[in-house]
Amino acid sequence: MSIDEILEEMDELLDKASSMPFVAHKKVIDGERMRELINDVRLNMPHELKEAKKIEFDCQRILNEAKLNAEGIIRKAEERAAQIVSREAIMMEAKKKAMDMLTKAQAAAKNLQQNAAVSVTKMLNDTESHYARNLQNIKMVKQKLSSALAGTKQIRSDADKINVL
């Protein structure tokens, strides 16, 4: 069961709860069921945290691959440049081509790294937004639960006063 489903069930539990006499905004809920749902939220949180760690790992992997690709391009450019330089007749042309290839390789590597960084940033922002929404929903449910529990305590206090009279 996902956290969203659990939160939806908590919301339904509150919606279906009966109102207290004289206090319409306070509800009586099944405390055991609410506790089960809260525990389910706790049990499901590590799964989502694992997903965030996986995204972070994927981001690092993408950056490492970009770096390896850039190094490979540079290495090939250097090897080709070395072959061209070995020929005396075209030595100057070879140096020029090697520098061009190296510059292009470095630009391509930088571009690849920038694109990877943008992609990683977007994934992290999306993940952060998702967790912020979930945290906001949890706080809202927690506040509703606190309000419901406070209402239950007030009813008991009122009942005790009535019994004393």
Legacy VTK file of the C-alpha trace (Angstrom):
# vtk DataFile Version 3.0
C-alpha trace
ASCII
DATASET POLYDATA
POINTS 165 float
0.000 0.000 0.000
1.459 3.385 -0.962
1.649 6.360 1.369
-0.952 8.182 -0.721
-3.352 5.254 -0.302
-2.732 5.141 3.441
-3.304 8.886 3.739
-6.482 8.539 1.696
-7.673 5.812 4.095
-6.879 8.080 7.052
-8.868 10.839 5.416
-11.793 8.462 4.875
-11.574 7.335 8.503
-11.935 10.964 9.566
-14.732 11.620 7.063
-16.722 8.585 8.261
-16.173 9.373 11.952
-19.196 10.556 13.868
-19.303 14.116 15.157
-19.375 14.825 18.850
-22.523 16.329 20.353
-22.415 20.131 20.544
-18.993 20.180 18.808
-19.465 19.459 15.093
-15.809 19.986 14.178
-14.640 17.238 16.546
-14.901 13.578 15.604
-14.715 10.195 17.320
-12.432 7.806 15.419
-11.163 4.261 15.803
-7.833 4.863 17.528
-6.466 1.388 16.788
-7.153 1.754 13.066
-5.536 5.184 12.996
-2.478 3.769 14.804
-2.282 0.954 12.191
-2.397 3.508 9.392
0.301 5.631 11.006
2.490 2.535 11.365
1.835 1.696 7.709
3.061 5.173 6.756
6.223 4.609 8.766
6.787 1.223 7.144
6.316 2.635 3.655
8.593 5.640 4.061
11.886 3.703 3.682
10.745 2.482 0.254
10.412 6.046 -0.965
13.697 6.987 0.632
15.299 4.083 -1.236
13.880 5.530 -4.438
15.461 8.895 -3.659
18.801 7.201 -2.990
18.460 5.299 -6.264
17.859 8.568 -8.085
20.910 10.051 -6.408
22.951 6.966 -7.409
21.675 7.229 -10.999
22.655 10.891 -11.092
26.169 10.081 -9.927
26.374 7.237 -12.464
25.300 9.585 -15.279
27.924 12.127 -14.268
30.615 9.419 -14.077
29.647 8.063 -17.501
29.802 11.568 -18.942
33.272 11.992 -17.473
34.422 8.616 -18.842
33.011 9.451 -22.275
34.806 12.775 -22.224
38.069 11.105 -21.218
37.637 8.511 -23.979
37.032 11.216 -26.574
40.073 13.130 -25.353
42.220 9.964 -25.351
41.179 9.137 -28.914
41.892 12.692 -29.980
45.317 12.526 -28.383
46.082 9.142 -30.008
45.025 10.416 -33.394
47.042 13.552 -32.876
50.097 11.453 -31.982
49.709 9.429 -35.205
49.394 12.557 -37.300
52.342 14.261 -35.610
54.567 11.283 -36.382
54.460 12.293 -40.012
56.896 15.120 -40.501
55.390 16.460 -43.697
52.057 17.252 -42.128
53.187 17.942 -38.591
51.734 21.449 -38.377
48.388 20.377 -39.829
48.236 17.470 -37.392
48.739 19.741 -34.397
45.989 22.031 -35.590
43.552 19.128 -36.106
44.465 17.614 -32.753
43.786 20.877 -30.978
40.493 21.253 -32.797
39.498 17.717 -31.852
40.571 18.272 -28.262
38.609 21.513 -28.041
35.543 19.863 -29.560
35.924 16.889 -27.220
36.213 19.134 -24.202
33.209 21.176 -25.335
31.215 17.995 -25.952
32.249 16.639 -22.554
31.318 19.895 -20.847
27.987 19.976 -22.667
27.304 16.351 -21.711
28.141 17.079 -18.071
25.948 20.182 -18.069
23.035 18.250 -19.573
23.514 15.496 -16.992
23.617 18.061 -14.180
20.400 19.695 -15.454
18.722 16.295 -15.649
19.883 15.353 -12.168
18.707 18.695 -10.773
15.278 18.197 -12.312
14.999 14.675 -10.884
16.041 15.914 -7.441
13.605 18.842 -7.616
10.787 16.478 -8.602
11.703 14.142 -5.735
11.887 17.069 -3.313
8.451 18.292 -4.419
7.004 14.809 -3.998
8.378 14.500 -0.479
7.257 18.018 0.418
3.692 17.159 -0.636
3.808 13.916 1.340
5.179 15.708 4.388
2.464 18.344 4.123
-0.198 15.617 3.912
1.273 13.815 6.916
1.288 17.064 8.937
-2.334 17.691 7.975
-3.379 14.167 9.016
-1.372 14.516 12.226
-3.116 17.807 12.988
-6.521 16.263 12.305
-5.626 13.311 14.513
-4.497 15.654 17.305
-7.727 17.606 16.991
-9.738 14.393 17.096
-7.858 13.150 20.148
-8.305 16.511 21.892
-12.032 16.274 21.215
-12.161 12.815 22.788
-10.451 14.132 25.942
-12.958 17.011 26.150
-15.915 14.593 25.939
-14.479 12.505 28.755
-13.966 15.640 30.860
-17.552 16.788 30.200
-18.868 13.305 31.037
-16.932 13.305 34.305
-18.476 16.686 35.224
-21.957 15.362 34.479
-21.347 12.264 36.609
-20.239 14.452 39.527
-23.469 16.452 39.426
LINES 1 166
165 0 1 2 3 4 5 6 7 8 9 10 11 12 13 14 15 16 17 18 19 20 21 22 23 24 25 26 27 28 29 30 31 32 33 34 35 36 37 38 39 40 41 42 43 44 45 46 47 48 49 50 51 52 53 54 55 56 57 58 59 60 61 62 63 64 65 66 67 68 69 70 71 72 73 74 75 76 77 78 79 80 81 82 83 84 85 86 87 88 89 90 91 92 93 94 95 96 97 98 99 100 101 102 103 104 105 106 107 108 109 110 111 112 113 114 115 116 117 118 119 120 121 122 123 124 125 126 127 128 129 130 131 132 133 134 135 136 137 138 139 140 141 142 143 144 145 146 147 148 149 150 151 152 153 154 155 156 157 158 159 160 161 162 163 164
